Amino acid sequence: MTESKKDSNTLENLIIFWDILYENRERTFTRKELEEIMTEKTGIIFKRKKMTNLISTFMYLESNGINFEVKLVREKSDDGGSFLYNVKSKRAETTLDNERLFEPEEAIMLYNAVHTSKFIPQVDKDNLLNKIGDLLSNEANLSIEKFKKMVIPEFSVIQPAPVFNSLLTIYEAINEGKQLSFIHCQYDINKRLIPSRSNNDSMKKVNPYKVIVNRGHYYLYCTYPGSNHDRYFRIDRIKNVNKISTNIEVSPTEHIKDKVIDRQVYMFGGDVKLIRFRCEKDGNKMIGQLIDFFGTDRKLVIRELDSTHIEVEVNASIENMRYWLLQYITVIDHIRPKELEELIIGDLKNAIKRNEEIQ
């Protein structure tokens, strides 16, 4: 290290200094300690004048409205001969002003949402949880510590980092109104994600509209250029996601998109229709299954027909309901519309035929 570096970019030094303070919130430094850390981090020799100027610049910017999320408080040392620099978290101050910013139960819900997330890489998860901790009162943080000892996160079957990075690119493209390109993939016999087709058909270009969370997975809701047909891609099954310069095409059906998304059981798409079927109560177990999938709002209608049967109406696409109904076909009949009934009967006949041929 030499003094020849001393005129290095002031903004760069300020950013490094800010990062040091943010990573050391609620800690007290001497000026000498700050000089040593800055010298180590930058390779530039920081002496008294250079360090004092950097501290003064940071404190001036912070006091004039720049939100660094931390502030530096200069205090006299106990011996009165030097200054100490106390790093304060602005979030912590906000929490002290309002100790009940989150109730303990709310804090646990917030923590749990991040802690059990399938798509956030562990390093980003830890960073987010630390920031959440800064927002919480002591009581709420104690509740979280107890919660951590009682809960085992759900096993994640996907590698989260590619999903997290893809989401960042997708959100950016949606916000800027730009198209996306990516490679659509599927798993092979060796459990590896490979392009779904060997030719260029695996490379997709789409108009992205929304990200949807469904059954613990993230989906991109989009259309192909020149088409109004809805498409859904699981984000953990796409690779090489890139924002491209072409603006998205606004679909004529934009005003019904939210309504269409809200009616999907699985993300197969298709036009929304009124689906009706009869179902055995099975000791009210089926009512619980229906509510788990469709919720309790007005899109699900349940009528009691007799002591053992109910009639169900729901607005959804035939493609979605076909696979949902097959799961419970042993207690379901009188399926309408006729088109859906015929598809399910055909599926059952084909299944019986295949299994009989094996025997």
Protein Blocks (a to p, Z undefined) as FASTA:
>chain_A
ZZklmmgcfklmmmmmmmmmmmmghiacdfklmmmmmmmmnopacdfklmmmmmmmmmmm
mmnopaghpacdddddfkopaccdddddfklmmmmmmmmlpafklmmmmmmmmmmpckbc
fklmmmmmmmmmmmpcfklmmmmmmmmmmpccdddfbdfklmmmmmmmmmmmmmnopacd
dddddddfkopacdfbfblmlpccdddfbdcdeehiacdddddehiabdcdddfklcghi
acdfbdcdddfklmmmmmmmmmpfbdnbpadddddddddfklolmmmmmmmmnojbfkbc
cddfblmbccddddddfklmmmmmmmmmmmgghiacfklmmmmmmmmmmmmmmmmmmZZ
